[in-house]
Amino acid sequence: MDTAGKVIKCKAAVLWEPGQPFKIEEIEVAPPKAHEVRVKIIATGICRSDDHVVEGLIKDNKYPVILGHEGAGIVESIGEGVTTVKPGDKVIPLFLPICGECRGCVEPKSNFCYKSDIGRKTGLMSDNTSRFTCNGKRIHHFINTSTFTEYTVVDEMSVAKIHDDAPLEKVCMIGCGFSTGYGSAVNVAKVEPGSTCAVFGLGGIGLSVIIGCKVAGASKIIAIDVNNKKFEKAKEFGATECVNPKDYENPIHEVIQKMTNGGVHYSFECIGNTNIMVSALLSSHVSCGTAVIVGVAPSVSTLSFAPMLLLTGRTIKGALFGGFKSKECVPQLVSDLIAEKFKVDGLISHKLPFNEINKGFEMLRNGESIRTVLKF
């Protein structure tokens, strides 16, 4: 049956309020308006940032909401004026859009679009309305994507057409986790051949950082986590050494400094813990080290450290989505994956049917998974 222009009823995981499990509901998804795209989601990953919203750690987020921002699917229909995708195209929704007009988009050094909902947190489409309803109640969108649903609607600026041969259960990782980690190494830090690196946190993003460091030619990649079970996978992706802070009496930054003659060239915090962000900064070399903040911390968190840590020559920096300009770079990343320039198979530790979403989040919280992909 042709669904274009019609309301679609489908299943979605609705978070009615923070601190509660997702509830699988039947929702109504309205047709796309002008410059909008309705997508049938095929697979979506579970990211720690989603869990921050579940736990109420992201200030001012709107509820009820359909979360999810690491998905891949197929265009079902398009609104008037859409030119970059058509029905039947394989696509990846983009939590960091590209409007092509704001200063963030036109600035070569920036990838942050001012029309992103990350800072505004309206939970709505560009026209300040929602395309989701459940039992007559409005359901909010989440950072331009909302992939925990069989069908979603996104603005054209928030979707990228990808290769027809793309395996959607794999490339959904490019929607966030892989791109964020990999790009933090090759784009944000700009790791050089022969350099030394320390990666704090070995989830999907941390392992993707390791992949990026290896591709960039780093000579030493130190993987750091309190869960020894993650070390085998880290070494598989390129870590040269693995360290558990619990095995040492001294602070972890002193351990890293001793291992690297004063500190690494590049350190990456991939957890979202401000104390570890400071440890990462201290682990970088006093006069030439760079610490990259990759993990998303709770909204109320603040960083505190002595200014002298920077005055001696260190740098601290960060970027969303690994510094990639999403709509331009995602298609190329997918093509590179198909060409086997890198592999993401090992990043996906579990695949679950969509209705087991709460199980997937429990595995994330218990440290049992690297990345769980939900299949529709």
C-alpha positions in Angstrom: 0.0 0.0 0.0 1.3 3.5 -0.9 1.9 5.4 2.3 3.1 8.6 0.9 1.1 11.6 2.1 -0.7 9.5 4.8 -0.3 9.1 8.5 1.6 5.9 9.4 0.9 3.9 12.5 3.9 2.1 13.8 5.8 0.9 16.9 8.1 3.2 18.8 10.0 3.2 22.1 8.6 6.2 24.0 10.3 7.6 27.1 7.4 9.1 29.0 9.6 10.6 31.8 13.1 10.3 33.0 14.1 7.4 35.2 11.5 5.1 33.7 12.0 2.3 31.2 11.0 2.7 27.5 7.5 1.7 26.7 6.8 0.2 23.2 3.8 2.1 22.0 1.8 2.4 18.8 2.3 6.0 17.5 1.2 8.0 14.6 3.8 9.5 12.3 2.6 12.4 10.2 3.6 12.8 6.5 6.7 15.0 5.9 6.1 18.7 5.3 8.1 20.8 2.8 11.8 20.1 3.0 11.2 17.1 5.3 11.9 13.4 4.8 10.1 10.4 6.3 12.4 7.4 6.9 11.8 3.8 7.7 14.4 2.9 10.3 16.1 -0.5 9.7 18.7 -0.5 12.5 19.7 1.8 15.3 22.5 1.8 17.9 22.2 2.5 21.6 24.5 5.3 22.7 25.5 6.5 26.2 24.1 10.0 25.3 20.6 8.4 25.0 21.1 7.0 28.5 21.9 10.4 29.9 18.5 11.5 28.8 16.9 8.4 30.3 18.5 9.1 33.6 17.5 12.8 33.5 21.1 14.0 33.3 20.6 16.3 30.3 19.1 19.5 31.6 15.9 20.9 29.9 15.3 17.9 27.7 11.6 17.6 26.7 9.4 14.6 27.6 7.7 12.4 26.4 10.3 11.8 23.8 11.5 9.3 21.2 15.2 9.0 21.6 17.8 7.4 19.3 20.3 9.2 17.1 22.5 6.4 15.6 20.3 4.9 12.9 20.1 3.9 9.3 17.1 3.4 7.1 15.3 3.8 3.8 13.4 6.9 2.6 9.7 6.2 2.6 8.5 9.6 1.3 9.6 13.2 0.9 8.0 16.6 1.3 7.8 19.4 -1.3 11.1 20.8 -2.3 13.4 17.9 -1.2 16.1 17.4 -3.8 19.0 15.4 -2.1 17.1 12.2 -1.4 14.2 10.3 -3.0 12.0 7.4 -1.9 13.9 4.1 -1.8 17.3 5.7 -1.0 19.3 4.3 1.9 20.1 7.1 4.3 21.6 8.0 7.7 19.8 10.6 9.9 22.1 13.3 11.2 22.0 14.5 14.7 24.3 17.3 13.6 22.7 18.8 10.5 24.1 20.9 7.8 21.9 23.9 6.8 24.7 25.3 4.6 23.8 28.9 5.6 24.8 29.6 9.2 28.2 30.7 10.3 28.9 27.2 11.7 28.3 25.6 8.4 30.1 28.1 6.2 33.2 28.3 8.5 35.7 25.7 7.2 37.0 25.0 10.7 33.5 24.3 12.2 31.0 21.5 11.8 28.4 22.8 14.2 25.2 23.9 12.5 23.3 26.6 14.4 20.0 24.9 13.5 21.0 21.8 15.4 18.6 21.1 18.3 21.5 20.0 20.6 21.8 23.5 22.2 18.2 24.6 21.8 16.5 21.4 23.0 13.1 22.3 21.6 12.4 18.6 20.8 10.6 19.8 17.7 11.0 20.1 13.9 12.2 23.3 12.3 8.6 24.7 12.3 8.3 24.1 16.0 5.8 21.2 15.7 6.1 17.5 16.1 5.4 14.7 13.6 4.8 12.1 16.4 1.6 11.5 18.5 0.6 8.7 20.8 -3.0 8.4 22.0 -3.6 12.0 21.0 -0.6 13.3 22.9 2.4 15.1 21.3 5.7 13.2 21.5 8.9 15.1 21.2 11.7 14.5 18.7 15.3 14.1 19.8 18.3 16.1 18.3 16.9 16.1 14.8 16.7 12.3 14.5 14.6 10.1 16.8 15.6 6.7 15.6 13.9 4.5 18.3 10.9 4.2 16.0 9.9 2.2 12.9 9.4 5.5 11.1 10.8 8.9 11.8 10.6 12.4 10.1 13.7 14.5 9.7 14.5 17.8 8.0 16.3 17.4 4.7 19.4 19.1 6.3 19.4 16.2 8.8 19.7 13.2 6.4 22.5 11.9 4.2 22.0 9.6 1.2 24.5 6.7 1.3 25.6 4.0 -1.0 23.0 1.6 -2.3 25.1 -1.4 -1.2 25.5 -0.1 2.4 24.8 -2.8 5.1 22.4 -0.8 7.3 23.0 -2.9 10.4 26.7 -1.9 10.3 26.6 1.7 8.9 24.2 2.9 11.6 27.4 3.2 13.7 28.5 5.9 11.4 25.5 8.0 12.6 27.4 8.6 15.8 29.7 6.2 17.6 32.2 5.4 14.9 32.4 8.8 13.3 32.7 10.6 16.7 35.6 8.4 17.9 37.4 8.0 14.6 37.1 11.7 13.7 38.3 12.8 17.1 41.6 11.1 16.3 42.0 12.0 12.6 40.2 15.4 12.5 40.2 17.0 15.9 43.5 15.8 17.3 45.1 15.3 13.9 47.2 12.4 15.3 50.6 12.1 13.4 52.7 9.1 12.5 54.9 8.1 15.4 52.9 9.9 18.0 51.8 8.5 21.4 48.1 8.4 22.4 46.1 7.5 25.5 42.4 6.5 25.2 40.2 6.7 28.4 37.1 4.5 28.1 36.8 1.5 25.8 33.2 1.6 24.7 32.2 1.9 21.0 33.5 5.5 20.8 36.8 4.8 22.6 37.5 1.8 20.3 36.7 4.0 17.3 39.3 6.5 18.6 41.8 3.6 18.7 41.0 2.8 15.1 41.6 6.4 14.1 44.9 6.6 16.0 46.1 3.4 14.3 45.1 4.6 10.8 46.9 7.9 11.5 50.1 5.9 12.3 50.5 6.4 16.1 53.4 4.4 17.5 51.9 3.8 21.0 48.2 3.6 21.8 47.5 3.1 25.5 43.9 1.9 26.2 42.6 2.7 29.7 39.5 1.2 31.4 38.5 -0.3 34.7 37.0 -3.4 33.0 39.8 -5.8 31.9 37.3 -7.7 29.7 37.6 -4.8 27.2 41.3 -5.1 26.7 41.3 -8.0 24.2 39.0 -6.0 21.9 41.1 -2.8 22.3 44.3 -4.7 21.3 42.4 -6.2 18.3 41.7 -2.6 17.1 45.3 -1.4 17.6 46.0 -0.7 21.2 49.6 -1.4 22.0 49.2 -1.5 25.8 46.2 -1.7 28.2 46.0 -0.2 31.7 43.5 -0.6 34.5 43.7 2.3 37.0 42.6 -0.1 39.7 45.9 -1.9 39.4 48.0 1.1 40.5 48.3 3.0 43.7 49.4 6.2 41.9 46.9 8.4 40.0 46.5 7.2 36.4 48.0 10.3 34.9 51.2 9.6 36.8 51.2 6.1 35.4 50.8 7.3 31.9 53.4 10.0 32.3 55.9 7.3 33.5 55.1 5.1 30.6 55.6 7.8 28.0 58.5 9.9 29.2 56.4 12.7 30.6 53.1 12.3 28.9 51.4 11.4 25.6 51.1 13.6 22.5 47.3 13.0 22.5 44.8 11.9 25.1 41.1 11.2 24.6 38.4 11.2 27.2 35.6 9.0 25.9 33.4 8.5 29.0 31.8 11.8 29.9 33.4 12.0 33.4 34.9 15.4 34.3 37.4 14.0 36.7 38.7 11.7 34.0 38.8 14.7 31.6 41.3 16.3 34.0 43.2 13.0 34.2 43.4 12.9 30.4 44.7 16.5 30.4 47.3 15.6 33.0 48.3 12.5 31.0 49.3 14.7 28.0 52.8 16.1 27.8 53.3 19.3 29.8 54.6 21.3 26.9 53.1 19.8 23.8 50.2 17.5 24.7 46.6 17.8 23.5 43.6 16.4 25.4 40.5 15.8 23.4 37.1 15.7 25.1 34.9 13.2 23.3 32.5 12.0 26.0 29.3 13.8 26.8 29.1 14.8 30.5 25.8 15.5 32.4 24.5 19.1 31.9 25.3 20.3 35.4 29.0 19.1 35.2 31.8 21.6 35.2 35.6 21.3 34.6 38.1 22.5 37.2 41.8 22.6 36.8 44.8 24.9 37.4 45.4 27.4 34.5 49.1 26.5 34.7 48.2 23.1 33.1 47.6 25.0 29.9 50.1 27.8 30.2 53.0 25.4 29.9 51.8 24.4 26.4 49.1 21.9 26.7 45.9 22.1 24.6 42.4 21.0 25.5 39.8 20.8 22.8 36.7 19.0 21.6 34.2 18.6 18.8 30.9 16.9 18.1 30.7 14.1 15.6 34.5 13.9 15.4 34.7 17.2 13.6 33.1 15.8 10.4 30.7 18.0 8.4 28.0 15.4 8.6 26.0 15.7 5.3 29.3 16.0 3.3 31.3 13.3 5.1 28.9 10.6 6.0 28.5 9.3 2.4 32.3 9.1 2.1 32.7 7.3 5.4 30.1 4.7 4.3 31.9 4.2 1.0 35.2 3.8 2.8 33.6 1.1 5.0 32.3 -0.7 1.9 35.9 -0.5 0.5 37.1 -2.0 3.8 39.4 1.0 4.6 38.2 0.3 8.2 35.9 -2.2 9.8 33.1 -1.7 12.4 32.0 -5.3 12.8 33.9 -5.8 16.1 32.3 -2.6 17.5 28.9 -4.2 17.5 28.8 -6.7 20.4 25.1 -7.4 20.4 22.1 -7.3 18.1 18.7 -7.3 19.6 15.1 -7.1 18.3 13.7 -3.5 18.8 11.3 -4.6 21.4 14.2 -5.6 23.7 15.5 -2.0 23.9 15.4 -1.9 27.7 17.6 -5.0 27.8 20.1 -3.2 25.6 20.2 -0.3 27.9 20.8 -2.5 30.9 23.7 -4.2 29.2 25.1 -0.7 28.5 24.9 0.3 32.1 26.4 -3.0 33.4 29.3 -2.7 31.0 28.3 -5.9 29.2 28.2 -4.4 25.7 30.4 -2.3 23.4 27.6 -1.3 21.0 24.1 -2.9 20.8 22.3 -2.5 17.5 18.5 -2.8 17.6 16.9 -4.4 14.5 13.4 -3.6 13.3 
